[in-house]
Amino acid sequence: PQGRDLPELRRYIFGDSVDFVAVKRLSLRVFAPCKCREIQGKIQPENPKIPEFSLSENPENPRICPGHERCIPIQEIVETLDLREEGIETLLCYLELHPRNFLELFPPTFSRCRIRCSGGSRQLRELARSSPPLAVVLARERSAGQDPSGSVEFDVISLSDSMGWESPLVKRSLRQLQWNSKGTGNPRNSLEILGSLRESLEFNHSSETGGKSGITVEFLELSFHFRAFGDLNSQELDSIVEFLHSRTVSREKEELRKLRSCFRAFRSVAFQSCLPWPPDKEEEEKSSRLKELLREYFERDGPGSDREDEDEEEEKNLGIAQDWESQIRADIRHFLAIHPDETFSGRAIARIFHGIGSPRFPAQIYGRDRRFWRRHLPLEFQSLSRLATEEILAFR
């Protein structure tokens, strides 16, 4: 009844929290600019001034970029954003739900391909004569001043997008190189297309032993796979960031509201002590009341209007008191002084003070220092994150 388990349960909610900077970094990575407008201007020299895309749905002013197939390595983006893989995938799903359909999400796939030939660079060049994807890769290597010596590694998703092929077809064409030294071009019939689509659903590495042609083809680096536009203007990018950040904030508030609702429900039917044993009639009444509260909890779609004011008041009461603020700031400065080589965000420090591990700052390492781990667990997470951000800026 004292509610001392609430801070522990809030940790699971704040473990999925996302700040505005992380949302913006992800959005800029997903909607990286393309060269569609530049290419369109070269194709139509008589009309180089291409009209900008309007925020209104105007059929006379269509979008120039048709959308590009792209990928983001999972391990890299997890380390960059300091978010778990499932959290980033949730953000991508939110982007897919945008009413403007800026993104189409695909299942994760291996984005890099490594080809090794036992016959060296000569065999690699001969193989490129009958394999269009490999020929494009070698042409790019030569234009960059590099001469592959029997092996080459490249981004297969970027390659397929530049060629105008579907990535499953490109992967199938490359995979068959280790069994057929003559290479493969475009699929010749519908059976080959269906076979390539079936192979695209497999998330296994290619065989690490050379095939009949003495060639090894491996697919590496599991990545998020999607199709997105690359000609978004600054207003559209800002609207996407605001849309995604508002979704994450509303989700966090909703989870906290549900937690407080459950706490109030169980507290209203709880006994203050187990002795003396309560009468059977009182037990039945509280049991019926609890069943009714749980049924209302699961049947309610959104936040209850009768509790919104009370929830907002509870959030205000969870703020940091003035007499505690100086001590918290001192702890943050002490923590930053101990780890001068690390780059922390306000959210990362708040997680450590709440005892929440993250990909960049795991509990196995930072949980050993009990001077900071879980030190300020009862304090409100967002206020703690704000103080940490202010101290980080002052520390720099």
C-alpha positions in Angstrom: 0.0 0.0 0.0 2.9 2.3 0.5 3.7 2.3 -3.3 7.4 1.5 -2.8 7.4 -0.8 -5.8 6.4 2.0 -8.2 10.0 3.2 -8.8 11.1 -0.3 -9.6 8.2 -0.8 -12.1 8.8 2.6 -13.7 12.3 1.5 -14.6 10.9 -0.8 -17.3 9.0 2.1 -18.8 11.9 4.5 -18.8 14.2 1.8 -20.2 12.4 2.4 -23.5 12.4 6.2 -23.3 13.7 8.1 -26.4 14.9 11.7 -26.4 14.4 14.2 -29.2 18.0 14.0 -30.4 17.9 10.2 -30.9 14.6 10.6 -32.9 16.2 13.3 -35.1 19.3 11.2 -35.7 17.2 8.2 -36.7 15.0 10.3 -39.0 18.0 11.9 -40.8 19.5 8.4 -41.2 16.4 6.9 -42.6 15.5 9.8 -45.0 19.0 10.5 -46.3 19.0 12.8 -49.3 19.2 11.3 -52.8 20.2 12.7 -56.2 16.8 12.3 -57.9 16.3 16.0 -58.3 19.8 16.5 -59.6 19.3 13.7 -62.2 15.9 15.0 -63.2 17.5 18.4 -63.8 20.1 16.9 -66.1 17.5 14.9 -68.0 15.4 18.0 -68.6 17.9 20.8 -69.4 15.2 22.9 -70.9 13.4 23.1 -67.6 16.1 22.8 -64.9 14.0 24.5 -62.3 12.0 21.6 -60.9 9.0 22.6 -58.7 9.3 21.8 -55.0 7.0 19.3 -53.5 4.0 20.9 -51.8 2.7 19.8 -48.5 -0.8 19.6 -50.0 -1.8 16.6 -52.0 -1.6 18.2 -55.5 -1.5 15.7 -58.4 -0.1 18.4 -60.7 3.0 18.6 -58.5 4.1 15.0 -57.9 7.1 13.9 -55.9 10.2 13.3 -58.0 11.8 10.6 -55.9 10.1 7.2 -56.4 11.6 5.9 -53.1 14.8 4.0 -52.5 15.6 0.7 -51.0 17.9 1.2 -48.1 19.3 -0.5 -45.0 20.8 0.5 -41.7 23.1 -2.0 -39.9 21.5 -3.0 -36.6 24.6 -3.1 -34.5 25.8 0.3 -35.7 22.5 2.1 -35.1 22.0 0.5 -31.7 25.4 1.8 -30.6 24.8 5.2 -32.1 21.4 5.8 -30.6 22.0 3.8 -27.4 18.7 2.1 -27.9 17.8 -1.6 -28.0 17.1 -3.2 -31.3 13.4 -3.7 -30.6 13.1 -0.1 -29.6 14.5 1.1 -32.9 12.3 -1.3 -34.8 9.3 0.1 -32.9 10.3 3.6 -34.0 10.5 2.4 -37.6 7.0 0.9 -37.3 5.7 4.3 -36.1 7.3 5.9 -39.2 5.5 3.3 -41.4 2.2 4.4 -39.8 2.7 8.0 -40.8 -0.4 9.2 -42.8 1.9 10.4 -45.6 3.4 6.9 -46.1 7.0 8.1 -46.2 8.4 4.7 -45.4 7.8 1.0 -46.1 9.4 -1.4 -43.7 10.7 -4.8 -44.8 12.0 -7.8 -42.7 15.6 -7.4 -41.6 18.2 -8.7 -44.0 21.9 -9.2 -44.5 23.1 -6.0 -46.3 26.7 -6.7 -47.1 28.1 -9.3 -49.6 31.6 -10.7 -49.7 32.8 -12.6 -52.8 36.1 -14.4 -52.7 37.6 -16.2 -55.7 40.3 -18.9 -55.4 41.6 -17.9 -58.9 42.4 -14.3 -57.8 41.5 -11.1 -59.5 41.6 -12.7 -63.0 38.8 -15.1 -62.1 36.8 -12.2 -60.6 37.1 -10.2 -63.8 36.0 -13.1 -65.9 33.1 -13.7 -63.7 31.9 -10.1 -64.0 31.4 -10.6 -67.7 28.3 -12.7 -67.1 27.2 -11.2 -63.8 25.8 -7.7 -64.1 25.8 -7.0 -60.3 29.4 -8.0 -60.0 30.3 -6.0 -63.1 28.8 -2.9 -61.5 30.8 -3.5 -58.3 34.1 -3.9 -60.1 33.4 -0.8 -62.2 32.9 1.2 -59.0 36.1 -0.2 -57.5 38.1 0.8 -60.6 36.6 4.3 -60.6 37.7 4.7 -57.0 41.2 3.6 -57.9 41.1 0.2 -56.2 42.0 -3.1 -57.7 40.4 -6.0 -55.8 42.8 -8.9 -55.5 40.5 -11.9 -55.6 37.9 -10.6 -53.1 35.4 -7.8 -52.9 32.9 -6.7 -50.3 30.0 -4.3 -50.9 26.6 -3.1 -49.8 24.2 -5.3 -51.8 21.1 -3.2 -50.9 22.6 0.0 -52.2 23.8 -1.9 -55.3 20.3 -3.3 -56.1 18.8 0.1 -55.6 21.2 1.8 -58.0 20.6 -1.0 -60.6 16.9 -0.8 -60.3 16.7 -4.5 -59.3 14.9 -5.9 -56.3 17.4 -6.9 -53.6 16.2 -10.6 -53.4 16.9 -11.0 -57.2 20.4 -9.5 -56.8 21.2 -11.7 -53.9 20.0 -14.8 -55.8 22.1 -13.8 -58.7 25.2 -13.4 -56.5 24.5 -16.5 -54.5 24.5 -18.7 -57.7 28.0 -17.5 -58.6 29.5 -20.1 -56.3 27.7 -22.9 -58.1 27.7 -21.6 -61.6 30.8 -19.9 -62.9 28.9 -18.5 -65.9 26.9 -16.2 -63.6 23.3 -15.3 -63.9 21.6 -12.3 -65.3 17.9 -11.3 -65.0 15.5 -14.1 -63.9 14.2 -15.8 -67.0 10.8 -17.0 -65.9 8.3 -16.8 -63.0 9.7 -19.9 -61.3 13.0 -18.2 -60.9 11.3 -15.1 -59.5 9.4 -17.2 -57.0 12.5 -19.1 -56.0 14.3 -15.8 -55.4 11.5 -14.5 -53.2 11.6 -17.7 -51.2 15.3 -17.4 -50.7 14.9 -13.7 -49.6 13.0 -14.9 -46.5 15.9 -16.9 -45.3 18.2 -15.2 -42.8 21.2 -17.6 -43.0 24.7 -16.9 -44.2 25.8 -18.5 -47.4 28.0 -21.5 -47.3 31.5 -20.5 -46.2 33.0 -23.2 -48.3 33.6 -22.6 -52.0 31.1 -24.1 -54.5 31.8 -25.9 -57.7 33.3 -22.8 -59.3 35.8 -22.2 -56.5 33.9 -19.0 -55.4 32.7 -18.2 -51.9 29.7 -15.8 -51.5 28.8 -14.7 -48.0 26.1 -12.3 -46.8 26.9 -10.4 -43.6 25.8 -7.6 -41.3 22.1 -8.0 -40.3 20.4 -4.7 -41.0 17.0 -2.9 -40.9 15.6 -3.0 -44.4 13.1 -0.4 -45.8 12.1 1.8 -48.7 12.0 5.5 -48.1 12.0 8.8 -50.0 15.1 10.8 -50.3 13.8 14.2 -51.5 12.1 15.4 -48.4 12.5 19.1 -47.6 13.2 20.6 -44.2 9.6 21.1 -43.4 8.7 17.5 -44.0 11.7 16.3 -42.0 10.7 18.5 -39.1 7.1 17.2 -39.3 8.4 13.6 -39.3 10.6 14.2 -36.2 7.7 15.9 -34.4 5.3 13.1 -35.3 7.7 10.4 -34.1 8.7 12.2 -30.9 5.1 12.9 -30.0 4.2 9.2 -30.5 7.0 8.1 -28.1 6.1 10.7 -25.5 2.4 9.8 -25.6 3.3 6.1 -25.3 5.5 6.8 -22.3 2.8 8.8 -20.6 0.2 6.2 -21.4 2.3 3.5 -19.8 2.9 5.5 -16.7 -0.9 6.2 -16.5 -1.6 2.5 -16.7 0.9 1.8 -14.0 -0.7 4.4 -11.7 -4.1 3.1 -12.5 -3.1 -0.5 -11.5 -1.6 0.8 -8.4 -4.7 2.7 -7.3 -6.9 -0.3 -8.2 -4.8 -2.7 -6.0 -4.4 -0.2 -3.2 -8.2 0.4 -3.0 -8.8 -3.3 -2.3 -5.7 -4.1 -0.3 -5.8 -5.0 3.4 -3.6 -3.0 5.7 -2.4 -6.2 7.4 -3.0 -9.9 7.4 -3.8 -10.0 11.1 -6.4 -10.2 12.3 -7.8 -12.3 9.5 -10.5 -10.3 7.6 -14.1 -11.6 7.6 -15.2 -13.7 4.6 -17.8 -11.2 3.5 -15.2 -8.4 3.3 -12.9 -10.6 1.3 -15.7 -11.4 -1.2 -16.6 -7.7 -1.5 -13.0 -6.7 -2.2 -12.5 -9.6 -4.6 -15.6 -8.5 -6.6 -14.5 -4.9 -6.6 -11.0 -5.9 -7.9 -12.6 -7.9 -10.7 -14.7 -4.9 -11.7 -11.7 -2.6 -11.7 -9.7 -5.0 -13.8 -12.5 -5.4 -16.3 -12.8 -1.6 -16.6 -9.0 -1.4 -17.1 -8.9 -3.7 -20.1 -12.1 -2.4 -21.6 -11.0 1.2 -21.5 -9.5 2.3 -24.8 -7.8 5.6 -23.8 -6.9 7.5 -20.7 -9.8 8.2 -18.3 -10.8 11.8 -18.2 -11.7 11.5 -14.5 -8.1 10.7 -13.6 -6.2 13.0 -16.0 -6.0 15.9 -13.5 -5.0 13.5 -10.7 -2.3 12.0 -12.9 -0.9 15.4 -13.9 -0.8 16.4 -10.2 1.1 13.2 -9.4 3.6 13.9 -12.1 4.2 17.4 -10.7 4.7 15.9 -7.2 7.4 13.6 -8.5 9.6 16.5 -9.5 12.9 17.2 -7.8 12.7 19.4 -4.7 15.0 22.4 -4.5 16.9 21.2 -1.5 17.8 18.0 -3.4 18.8 19.7 -6.6 22.3 20.8 -5.4 23.2 17.3 -4.3 22.0 15.8 -7.5 24.0 18.2 -9.6 27.1 17.5 -7.5 26.6 13.7 -8.1 26.3 14.3 -11.8 29.5 16.4 -11.9 31.3 13.7 -9.9 30.1 11.1 -12.3 31.3 13.1 -15.3 34.7 13.7 -13.8 35.2 10.0 -13.2 34.4 9.2 -16.8 36.0 12.0 -18.9 36.5 9.9 -22.0 32.8 8.8 -22.3 30.2 10.8 -24.2 27.0 10.8 -22.1 23.6 12.2 -22.8 21.2 13.4 -20.1 19.1 10.3 -20.8 22.0 8.0 -20.3 23.0 9.5 -16.9 19.4 9.4 -15.8 19.2 5.7 -16.7 22.4 5.0 -14.7 21.0 6.8 -11.6 17.8 4.8 -12.0 19.7 1.5 -12.5 18.7 1.0 -16.1 21.2 -0.6 -18.5 21.6 0.3 -22.1 23.6 -1.0 -25.1 26.4 1.5 -24.7 26.3 1.6 -20.9 25.4 -1.9 -19.8 24.5 -2.8 -16.2 27.3 -5.4 -16.1 29.8 -2.6 -16.1 28.2 0.5 -14.7 26.2 -1.5 -12.1 29.5 -2.2 -10.2 29.8 1.3 -9.0 27.2 1.6 -6.3 27.9 5.3 -5.8 25.8 6.1 -8.8 23.9 3.0 -9.8 20.3 3.3 -8.6 21.3 6.2 -6.4 18.4 8.5 -7.4 15.8 5.8 -8.2 12.8 7.5 -6.4 13.3 10.8 -8.3 11.4 11.7 -11.5 13.2 10.5 -14.6 12.6 13.4 -16.9 13.6 16.0 -14.3 16.7 14.0 -13.6 17.5 13.8 -17.3 17.0 17.6 -17.7 19.5 18.3 -14.8 22.0 15.9 -16.3 21.8 17.6 -19.7 22.4 21.0 -18.1 25.4 19.7 -16.2 26.8 18.0 -19.3 26.7 21.3 -21.2 28.3 23.2 -18.3 31.0 20.5 -18.0 32.0 20.8 -21.6 
